Amino acid sequence: MKVVVAENAGFCFGVARAVEMAEKAAAQGGECWCLGELTHNRDVVGRLEAMGLKTAQRPEDIPDGASVLIRAHGEAKAVRQALEAKGCTILDATCPRVAHIHKIVERAGKEGRQVVVFGEPAHPEVRGICGWCEGAVVVRNMEELLERSRQAEWAQNPSLTVVFQTTSNRKISEQSINSLKKLYTNAEIFDTICNATSIRQNEARKLAAASDAVVVVGGRHSANSLHLAQICAESCPAVLFVENADELDRAALQGCDTVAVTAGASTPSWIIKEVVNKMNEPEILKEETVAEETPVAEAPVEEAPAAETPAVEEAPVVEEAPAAEEAAAPVEAPAAENGEKSFDQMLEDSIRTIHNGETVTGVVAAIGSTEITVDLPTKHSGYISVSEFTDDAPGVDINDLVKVGDEIQASVVRVNDVEGTVQLSKRRLDAAKNWTDVEAAYEDGTVLEGKVSEENKGGVVINIKGIRVFIPASQTGLGRDEPMANLLGKTVRFRITEVNRARKRVVGSIRSVAARERKEKAEKVWAEIENGKVYHGVVKSMTSYGAFVDIGGVDGMVHVSEISWERIRKPEDALSVGQEVDVHVISFDPEKKKISLGYRKAEDNPWLKFTGAYKVGDVATVKVVKLMPFGAFAEVVPGVDGLIHISQIANRRIGKPEEVLSVGQEVEAKITAIDEEKQKISLSIRALIEPEPVRARTPREPKPEPKPEDDALVYEISATGEATGVAPEEDEPAEAEE
């Protein structure tokens, strides 16, 4: 059997660079983390983890100040900002080609262009790309793009910026690019598929066509490895997909004269070599295999758990020692039958020693301006400073919180046997108890409420039961450019996402609670929505074609034509982000989750105002707003225009409206016609001009012939609004006879 190994199989430049950086970071010692698996290969990831590289799935799982390796796939901009806010040292192994795509989509987003990414939506590289712009659309092929563009809001934006995931299928990209150029004349199309990927795919296609079988080596969750297998299957009927040499079934290759071997970009050369070596090994007899396996089956390895069993069973015996000691402790002396302590008990309590960290119970004996005196059932006198009594001090009257004679519990901070005093803290004891409550809230996912007390680098802090809860900037729920100071002093709802009592670290999220509540509100909106229903909402964002309004968990779009009855060029002319508005539902699609809203009110319809104030024959002062070859449009009332035909501008023949009128000029005009159905108005200035006096003719004076100018006043307007009537030309003078 002849084995042919693809020349370009294995690690690409980006993955090789990332693995090299990971090996160096692990070799230097210290704690180093990777956000997500470094590469789609379990063997490689396992080897790096053995070297000390740790893997985390979320930025929140990485300790503050740790070194973090960004893999070749790259990460979203918000992820990098979250790591920087935690004080992490970033080792950026993002593939330069992927980083180039990030720059393309970031620029396109700032320019207001619609970004379209060709690739697998769940691929980490695609998620990272989408994190550098807003509203990116991810499609797998051209058919999916066309399907999603039908009645989609983003499809109304003709300015598309199209990129391809670096490991996308070259055949799909070529077909898509040709179709995109025909359908979107204003689109920016960037062929961002990695050359190494393209070369690898072309080579695999040629080898598959010339081989009896193909072995593709790669991770089962590696997109580029799966694409290689698909490409090879188009030309070769026998394709084996394996992750390593252990998965190779040599029996499947029997009878093959030529076998090709290729590998995805996440497969190291040593795994490829192991696969090839196994293919070249001499065939092992079945009997030999059984003989080798027999000793392994009889090996005494399985006896280890049995030997450990008695130790596990005897473990409870260890727990008996504390019980015996507690039984002998003096403090456990039995109480008197009447429920009161005996004299012996009180004597022992008075002379017993207390220790730092112990919890004691006492009675408030006196309340001063700076401390509280507590009687303890020992030889010591206890006191609690006001600052150690409550987290609310200063700013609170201690007499409102405790009274003389109250029984309280406190934690022992320091014992002074010489002076016979004990420094106590109720605040610390409460905090210790509250840690248990916070941990329970974390386990149960309980939603808590607290006031934002401070802003620091990378987030805000909430004090809850004496415990500081840090909310990272990415979890505050604020917009990218909105200052975190806006949350100071506000009571917010949040959920605990991380608790580390040893480090006294608690992390929470406001955004997750808001997202869940928003989802619940959205479900309620969709359950009750109907055409014409009015909602009070907030303008969230704007585009060139409209504004998006949050109506309570759901965003609806108000098209620019539904914002105002007056002429506006862009939504910003009438609305602003954050503005509260009342909108009504025009239409909705529950399946596509689309809602069309209207902002302008029916009672503000300028046509109704016009018809209520004017009728045919009335004279109005109008303002010229536009000049056309066939006449001028003039505003009668704001939002309603009428047409002054060129024949109705003057009582004489004119070549174009500019000879008499100008934009912005106010003139008197008579309303000659009103079309209620089409909402059109005809105006006339000529009707108000005093006609020239008619000179009386003598009986002998013949009636004058009609002049060409009289006929020239007759024009017609086509359906497209153009003047079709043509003024007759004057007869040319007859040539002189010879």
LINMOCOR-V946589 format. One record per residue. N is the residue number from 0. PHI is phi in whole degrees, -180 to 180 (* if undefined). NEAR is the number of other ideal C-beta (glycine too) atoms within 8 Angstrom. Layout:
n->[N:N]
phi->[PHI:PHI]
near->[NEAR:NEAR]
This chain:
n->[0:1:2:3:4:5:6:7:8:9:10:11:12:13:14:15:16:17:18:19:20:21:22:23:24:25:26:27:28:29:30:31:32:33:34:35:36:37:38:39:40:41:42:43:44:45:46:47:48:49:50:51:52:53:54:55:56:57:58:59:60:61:62:63:64:65:66:67:68:69:70:71:72:73:74:75:76:77:78:79:80:81:82:83:84:85:86:87:88:89:90:91:92:93:94:95:96:97:98:99:100:101:102:103:104:105:106:107:108:109:110:111:112:113:114:115:116:117:118:119:120:121:122:123:124:125:126:127:128:129:130:131:132:133:134:135:136:137:138:139:140:141:142:143:144:145:146:147:148:149:150:151:152:153:154:155:156:157:158:159:160:161:162:163:164:165:166:167:168:169:170:171:172:173:174:175:176:177:178:179:180:181:182:183:184:185:186:187:188:189:190:191:192:193:194:195:196:197:198:199:200:201:202:203:204:205:206:207:208:209:210:211:212:213:214:215:216:217:218:219:220:221:222:223:224:225:226:227:228:229:230:231:232:233:234:235:236:237:238:239:240:241:242:243:244:245:246:247:248:249:250:251:252:253:254:255:256:257:258:259:260:261:262:263:264:265:266:267:268:269:270:271:272:273:274:275:276:277:278:279:280:281:282:283:284:285:286:287:288:289:290:291:292:293:294:295:296:297:298:299:300:301:302:303:304:305:306:307:308:309:310:311:312:313:314:315:316:317:318:319:320:321:322:323:324:325:326:327:328:329:330:331:332:333:334:335:336:337:338:339:340:341:342:343:344:345:346:347:348:349:350:351:352:353:354:355:356:357:358:359:360:361:362:363:364:365:366:367:368:369:370:371:372:373:374:375:376:377:378:379:380:381:382:383:384:385:386:387:388:389:390:391:392:393:394:395:396:397:398:399:400:401:402:403:404:405:406:407:408:409:410:411:412:413:414:415:416:417:418:419:420:421:422:423:424:425:426:427:428:429:430:431:432:433:434:435:436:437:438:439:440:441:442:443:444:445:446:447:448:449:450:451:452:453:454:455:456:457:458:459:460:461:462:463:464:465:466:467:468:469:470:471:472:473:474:475:476:477:478:479:480:481:482:483:484:485:486:487:488:489:490:491:492:493:494:495:496:497:498:499:500:501:502:503:504:505:506:507:508:509:510:511:512:513:514:515:516:517:518:519:520:521:522:523:524:525:526:527:528:529:530:531:532:533:534:535:536:537:538:539:540:541:542:543:544:545:546:547:548:549:550:551:552:553:554:555:556:557:558:559:560:561:562:563:564:565:566:567:568:569:570:571:572:573:574:575:576:577:578:579:580:581:582:583:584:585:586:587:588:589:590:591:592:593:594:595:596:597:598:599:600:601:602:603:604:605:606:607:608:609:610:611:612:613:614:615:616:617:618:619:620:621:622:623:624:625:626:627:628:629:630:631:632:633:634:635:636:637:638:639:640:641:642:643:644:645:646:647:648:649:650:651:652:653:654:655:656:657:658:659:660:661:662:663:664:665:666:667:668:669:670:671:672:673:674:675:676:677:678:679:680:681:682:683:684:685:686:687:688:689:690:691:692:693:694:695:696:697:698:699:700:701:702:703:704:705:706:707:708:709:710:711:712:713:714:715:716:717:718:719:720:721:722:723:724:725:726:727:728:729:730:731:732:733:734:735:736:737]
phi->[*:-94:-109:-114:-99:-60:-65:-106:-81:100:-50:-86:-60:-64:-69:-60:-66:-66:-65:-62:-65:-67:-64:-66:-63:-70:-69:-75:82:81:-90:-129:-119:-123:-84:89:-62:-59:-149:-81:-149:-66:-65:-67:-62:-63:-65:-69:-65:-65:-80:119:-78:-99:-117:-128:-94:-135:-59:-66:-82:-96:-63:-62:80:-78:-84:-127:-95:-87:-70:-62:-64:82:-135:-67:-60:-64:-66:-63:-65:-66:-67:-64:-66:-85:77:-79:-91:-95:-103:-87:-106:-58:-58:-55:-69:-69:-61:-65:-65:-57:-66:-63:-72:-64:-65:-62:-63:-67:-87:80:-86:-87:-92:-122:-113:-90:166:-80:-57:-86:-68:-58:-67:-68:-62:-65:-62:-64:-78:-106:-155:-114:73:-66:-108:-110:-133:-90:-155:-68:-62:-68:-64:-65:-67:-75:-78:-71:61:-87:-64:-69:-67:-75:-90:-74:-92:-103:-121:-112:-130:-121:-57:-59:-103:-65:-72:-62:-64:-65:-66:-65:-65:-67:-61:-62:-71:-63:-64:-80:-88:-124:-73:-106:-89:-97:-119:-114:-81:-100:-68:-62:-60:-62:-65:-63:-64:-62:-68:-64:-65:-64:-64:-69:-65:-63:-68:-104:-124:-82:-154:-131:-109:-102:-106:175:-69:-72:-108:-97:-64:-70:-68:-64:-63:-61:-63:-65:-65:-65:-66:-70:-117:-134:-74:-110:-125:-107:-111:-131:-90:-158:-66:-64:-89:-75:-100:-67:-64:-71:-103:-63:88:-89:-84:-130:-125:-97:-125:-135:-149:-75:-69:-100:-102:-74:-66:-70:-72:-60:-64:-63:-65:-65:-62:-67:-68:-92:-68:-65:-67:-98:-70:-61:-62:-65:-63:-64:-64:-73:-78:-62:-61:-63:-66:-94:-62:-79:-64:-71:-77:-58:-59:-64:-68:-83:-59:-59:-61:-68:-70:-84:-55:-58:-61:-64:-70:-75:-61:-58:-63:-67:-66:-63:-66:-90:-66:-64:-67:-93:-61:-64:-79:-68:-65:-83:92:-95:-71:-76:-62:-63:-65:-63:-65:-65:-63:-72:-106:-72:-96:-108:-127:-58:89:-74:-98:-126:-118:-145:-119:-67:-99:-158:-127:-106:-75:-119:-151:-119:-93:-126:-83:-111:-79:-137:-76:-96:-110:-102:-145:-127:-70:-58:-66:-97:-93:-148:-76:-83:-78:-77:102:-134:-84:-62:-68:-81:-104:-147:-125:-61:98:-71:-91:-133:-109:-150:-101:-78:-94:-155:-111:-117:-70:-67:-90:73:-121:-133:-85:-116:-147:-81:-62:-69:-65:-62:-63:-62:-67:-68:-58:-63:-65:-66:-64:-66:-64:-66:-66:-88:70:-67:-86:-111:-125:-161:-98:-72:-101:-157:-119:-134:-63:92:171:-130:-123:-120:-94:-129:55:81:-113:-82:-112:-91:-111:-60:-56:-69:-109:-79:84:-81:-69:-59:-101:-84:-67:-70:-62:-64:-91:-59:83:-91:-88:-125:-103:-150:-128:-77:-112:-157:-134:-135:-66:-61:-95:52:-121:-132:-119:-132:-141:-83:-62:-63:-68:-63:-65:-67:-65:-64:-64:-64:-65:-63:-61:-68:-61:-66:-76:-115:-69:-158:-61:89:-69:-99:-125:-98:-132:-129:-70:-95:-157:-137:-130:-69:-111:168:-129:-102:-120:-83:-105:109:95:-134:-99:-116:-108:-104:-66:-57:-73:-104:-85:-145:-76:-85:-75:-129:-86:-150:-57:-63:-69:-126:-128:-143:-63:94:-72:-87:-138:-103:-126:-125:-81:-94:-159:-154:-131:-62:-70:-90:56:-117:-132:-103:-118:-123:-107:-70:-95:-64:-71:-93:-58:-64:-66:-66:-65:-67:-66:-78:-111:-131:-145:-61:102:-74:-108:-132:-87:-115:-118:-69:-115:-158:-112:-128:-60:-99:161:-135:-98:-131:-82:-87:-132:-52:95:-128:-114:-125:-102:-103:-63:-57:-75:-111:-85:-142:-94:-140:-77:-127:-82:-154:-59:-60:-69:-120:-115:-144:-63:96:-74:-102:-138:-89:-143:-101:-81:-100:-159:-134:-102:-65:-67:-92:54:-122:-129:-108:-121:-146:-87:-58:-66:-98:-81:-62:-70:-65:-63:-89:-78:-67:-102:-76:-58:-82:-79:-69:-67:-65:-71:-62:-83:-58:-63:-64:-72:-68:-80:-92:-129:-123:-116:-78:-65:-90:90:-101:-77:-107:-69:-122:-68:-68:-85:-72:-63:-70:-62:-65:-70:-65:-75:-70]
near->[8:6:10:10:10:13:5:8:12:9:11:11:8:15:13:9:11:15:14:8:11:15:10:8:12:11:7:7:4:5:7:16:14:15:14:10:8:14:13:11:14:7:10:12:12:8:8:14:10:6:9:8:14:9:11:11:6:6:12:10:7:13:7:6:7:11:11:14:16:12:15:12:12:13:10:10:9:8:12:11:10:14:13:10:12:13:8:12:7:9:11:5:13:14:17:7:10:16:10:9:13:14:9:12:17:11:8:13:14:6:7:8:11:11:16:13:16:15:15:9:7:5:11:8:13:14:10:15:17:13:10:12:10:4:8:12:11:11:11:8:9:11:6:9:12:8:7:9:8:7:6:7:9:9:8:6:12:7:11:14:14:14:14:14:16:13:12:13:9:11:6:12:13:8:9:14:10:8:9:13:9:5:5:8:4:6:11:9:8:10:7:12:13:12:6:10:15:10:9:16:13:9:12:16:12:8:14:16:8:7:13:9:14:16:15:16:16:18:13:8:4:14:11:13:19:11:12:16:12:9:13:17:10:7:8:13:4:9:13:12:9:11:10:11:10:4:7:12:7:9:5:8:13:6:4:11:5:11:15:18:16:16:14:13:15:14:16:11:7:6:14:15:8:10:15:11:9:10:14:6:7:3:5:7:6:6:6:8:9:8:7:8:8:8:7:7:6:6:7:5:5:7:7:7:7:7:7:8:8:7:7:7:7:8:8:7:6:7:8:8:7:7:8:8:8:8:7:6:7:6:7:8:9:3:9:8:4:4:5:6:7:9:5:7:11:10:8:11:11:9:7:9:5:11:7:7:5:8:8:13:7:13:9:16:7:7:10:7:3:5:8:13:12:15:10:11:8:11:5:10:10:15:12:14:9:13:7:11:14:10:6:5:10:5:4:9:5:12:7:5:8:10:7:7:5:8:6:11:7:14:12:15:9:7:11:9:6:4:5:8:9:15:13:15:12:14:12:10:12:10:11:9:8:12:10:8:9:15:10:9:12:11:6:6:7:8:8:11:7:11:9:15:7:7:10:7:5:10:14:13:13:14:11:10:8:9:11:7:15:11:15:15:11:10:14:13:6:9:4:3:3:7:5:11:6:8:12:10:5:8:6:11:9:15:12:14:10:10:10:8:7:4:5:6:8:13:13:14:12:13:10:10:12:10:8:8:10:9:9:9:11:11:9:10:13:10:6:7:9:6:7:6:9:7:13:7:14:9:14:8:7:11:11:5:8:13:14:13:16:10:14:10:13:12:9:15:13:17:9:11:4:12:14:9:8:7:5:10:4:8:13:7:7:8:13:6:8:5:8:5:11:8:14:10:16:8:7:10:9:6:4:6:8:9:14:13:16:10:14:9:5:4:5:7:10:12:9:8:10:12:10:5:6:9:7:7:5:8:7:10:6:14:9:15:8:8:11:9:7:10:12:12:13:15:10:13:9:7:8:13:10:14:12:16:13:12:8:13:14:8:6:5:7:10:4:8:14:7:6:7:11:7:7:6:8:7:10:9:14:12:17:9:7:11:8:6:4:5:7:8:13:12:16:12:14:10:8:9:8:3:5:5:4:4:4:4:6:5:4:3:5:3:4:5:4:5:6:9:8:7:9:9:8:7:11:7:9:8:3:4:7:8:12:8:7:4:8:7:5:5:4:4:4:4:4:4:3:2]
